[in-house]
Amino acid sequence: MKKPSPYLTFAGAIPFVLGAVFITIGIDAIPVLGKTTDILSIYGLVIASFMAGAHWGNHLNLADDDTWAVKLPIFSNIIALALWLGFLTLSTAGFIWLLVASFISMLVIDYGLHQAHIINNDYFRVRKYVTIIVVFALIIAGVTL
């Protein structure tokens, strides 16, 4: 049986795309869920924090002398804390741009992990494509706000 992770990863981009579309066409709220900008921001916070947590998890299997064993927990904590503080203090548009920077930063980290053979080609390829979709959607939302 093939792993579901690539499909789930691509499916995870759908709320970003829908959020950007809804914001662009002026749908300010979704019944039961709330304001569209809040939905997009909170979903982005959850997913970006999850991705930072994946980086934390990657470091646990590395040898102590691997430079990524030191970098990953530091980078993942900085990103997660910056997102949390940004969510609490920034305007919605400011937070959307912080999400853009965070997703790009985590893709750069993943590129380094791929180059170091810590993550495989298939995983990196999926991450690259999904990050492009997510960042594009967030840029559209950020410009529209």
C-alpha positions as CSV (number, residue, x, y, z in Angstrom):
1,M,0.0,0.0,0.0
2,K,1.3,3.4,-0.9
3,K,1.8,6.0,1.9
4,P,-1.0,8.6,2.0
5,S,1.3,11.4,3.0
6,P,1.8,13.0,-0.5
7,Y,-2.0,13.1,-1.0
8,L,-2.6,14.5,2.5
9,T,0.1,17.1,1.9
10,F,-1.4,18.3,-1.3
11,A,-4.9,18.2,0.3
12,G,-3.5,20.4,3.1
13,A,-3.0,23.2,0.5
14,I,-6.7,23.3,-0.4
15,P,-7.7,25.6,2.6
16,F,-4.9,28.0,1.6
17,V,-6.2,28.2,-2.0
18,L,-9.8,28.5,-0.9
19,G,-9.0,31.1,1.7
20,A,-7.1,33.2,-1.0
21,V,-10.0,32.8,-3.4
22,F,-12.6,33.7,-0.8
23,I,-10.7,36.8,0.3
24,T,-10.1,37.9,-3.3
25,I,-13.8,37.6,-4.2
26,G,-14.9,39.3,-1.0
27,I,-16.3,36.5,1.0
28,D,-15.7,37.9,4.5
29,A,-17.0,35.0,6.5
30,I,-17.9,31.4,6.3
31,P,-21.0,30.3,8.3
32,V,-20.1,28.3,11.4
33,L,-16.3,28.8,10.9
34,G,-16.0,32.6,11.1
35,K,-14.1,35.4,9.4
36,T,-12.3,34.2,6.3
37,T,-9.1,36.0,7.3
38,D,-9.2,34.4,10.8
39,I,-9.7,30.9,9.3
40,L,-6.8,31.4,6.9
41,S,-4.5,32.8,9.6
42,I,-5.3,30.1,12.2
43,Y,-5.0,27.3,9.6
44,G,-1.7,28.8,8.5
45,L,-0.5,29.0,12.1
46,V,-1.4,25.3,12.7
47,I,0.2,24.0,9.5
48,A,3.4,26.1,9.8
49,S,3.8,25.0,13.4
50,F,3.2,21.4,12.4
51,M,6.0,21.8,9.8
52,A,8.3,23.3,12.3
53,G,7.5,20.3,14.5
54,A,8.4,18.0,11.7
55,H,11.9,19.7,11.6
56,W,12.2,19.1,15.4
57,G,11.3,15.5,14.9
58,N,13.9,15.1,12.1
59,H,16.7,16.1,14.5
60,L,15.9,13.3,17.0
61,N,17.3,10.6,14.7
62,L,20.5,12.5,13.8
63,A,23.9,11.8,15.3
64,D,25.1,14.3,17.8
65,D,27.9,15.4,15.6
66,D,25.6,16.2,12.6
67,T,25.3,20.0,12.3
68,W,21.6,19.6,11.5
69,A,21.1,18.0,14.9
70,V,21.9,21.4,16.4
71,K,20.3,23.6,13.7
72,L,16.9,21.9,13.4
73,P,15.7,22.3,17.0
74,I,16.9,25.9,17.1
75,F,15.3,26.8,13.7
76,S,12.1,25.0,14.5
77,N,11.7,26.8,17.8
78,I,12.5,30.2,16.4
79,I,9.9,29.7,13.6
80,A,7.2,28.3,15.9
81,L,7.7,31.1,18.5
82,A,7.9,33.8,15.8
83,L,4.6,32.5,14.3
84,W,2.9,32.4,17.7
85,L,4.1,35.9,18.6
86,G,3.2,37.2,15.1
87,F,-0.3,35.8,15.4
88,L,-0.8,37.6,18.7
89,T,0.7,40.9,17.7
90,L,0.6,41.5,14.0
91,S,-2.3,42.7,11.8
92,T,-3.9,40.0,9.7
93,A,-2.0,41.2,6.6
94,G,1.3,41.3,8.5
95,F,0.7,37.8,9.8
96,I,0.0,36.5,6.3
97,W,3.3,37.9,5.2
98,L,5.0,36.2,8.2
99,L,3.5,32.9,7.1
100,V,4.9,33.5,3.6
101,A,8.4,34.1,5.1
102,S,8.0,31.1,7.4
103,F,7.0,28.6,4.6
104,I,9.8,29.8,2.4
105,S,12.3,29.5,5.3
106,M,11.2,26.0,6.0
107,L,11.5,25.1,2.4
108,V,15.1,26.4,2.4
109,I,15.7,24.3,5.5
110,D,14.2,21.3,3.7
111,Y,16.5,22.0,0.7
112,G,19.5,21.7,3.1
113,L,18.1,18.5,4.6
114,H,17.6,17.1,1.1
115,Q,21.2,18.0,0.2
116,A,22.4,16.3,3.4
117,H,20.4,13.2,2.5
118,I,18.3,13.5,5.6
119,I,15.0,13.7,3.6
120,N,14.5,11.8,0.4
121,N,13.8,13.1,-3.1
122,D,10.1,12.1,-3.1
123,Y,9.4,14.0,0.2
124,F,11.3,17.1,-0.9
125,R,9.6,17.2,-4.3
126,V,6.1,17.1,-2.7
127,R,7.2,19.8,-0.1
128,K,8.5,22.0,-2.9
129,Y,5.3,21.8,-5.0
130,V,3.0,22.2,-2.0
131,T,5.0,25.1,-0.6
132,I,4.8,26.9,-4.0
133,I,1.0,26.5,-4.0
134,V,0.7,27.7,-0.4
135,V,3.0,30.6,-0.8
136,F,1.3,31.7,-4.0
137,A,-2.1,31.5,-2.3
138,L,-0.8,33.5,0.7
139,I,0.7,36.1,-1.5
140,I,-2.6,36.6,-3.3
141,A,-4.4,36.9,0.1
142,G,-1.7,39.3,1.4
143,V,-1.9,41.6,-1.6
144,T,-5.7,41.5,-1.5
145,L,-6.0,42.5,2.2
